[in-house]
Amino acid sequence: MKKQTRSQAREMVFSALFRLDGLTDIDEILADIFEESPESEVNSGYISAVTRGVCERDEELAEEISKRLKKGWTIGRISKASLIILKTAIYEMKYVADVPPKAAINEAVELAKKYGADKDAGFVNGLLGSVFKDMENS
């Protein structure tokens, strides 16, 4: 079996969070993800921890995003894909010790290019850059 990369694991976190609808249990979604991609077993701890962490800190992560939006913008204007990507990257930057913040930003931009609209990658990069700058200054 081919070893899964951390980039692929992030994509699985994205997939799990995208599937969450408030009705389906997170354990059920994660079980489905792991069943669909047996190679994810090597990163199952990371995938599970980050998915759960983003869910548990949802309000805090949303606030981190909201306070950086341009005047007149609300979090509701951000696409579901970009919002998930941003929350995941901010969670990694703040709470996952073995992920360098710049790696989280780069991976988020790549996910935004793949799953977002045309301008999403630039938006994601700019917002996460602001988070990173604040982290460096604190």
Secondary structure, DSSP 8 states (H G I E B T S, - for coil): -----HHHHHHHHHHHHHH--SSS-HHHHHHHHHHH-GGGGGGHHHHHHHHHHHHHTHHHHHHHHHTTS-TT--GGGS-HHHHHHHHHHHHHHHH-TTS-HHHHHHHHHHHHHHHS-TTHHHHHHHHHHHHHHHHHH-
